Amino acid sequence: MVVIRLARGGAKKRPFYNIVAADSRFAAGGRFIERVGFYDPKAPEGRESLRVAMDRLTYWQGQGAQMSPTVTRLVKQFAKQAAQ
């Protein structure tokens, strides 16, 4: 099954997360199918901290991919930002 989840990157105490579509059998930080966006929780003021390619996200959901709870929360946050 394909899942849309976060893959951690970045340095120690400086997290950076890629939002990826991956096969659920692979490790969370390992192999993935496609990068759909990113989330930078430590982004300085004025720099983009969240980006999601909504067209690719809807494509993967159409293919039966499930989003993790955290990604669901971030996508709602992104949609709220885009509406403003």
Secondary structure by P-SEA (a helix, b strand, c coil): cbbbbbbbbccccbbbbbbcccccccccccccccccccccccccccccccccaaaaaaaaaaabbbbcaaaaaaaaaaaaaaac
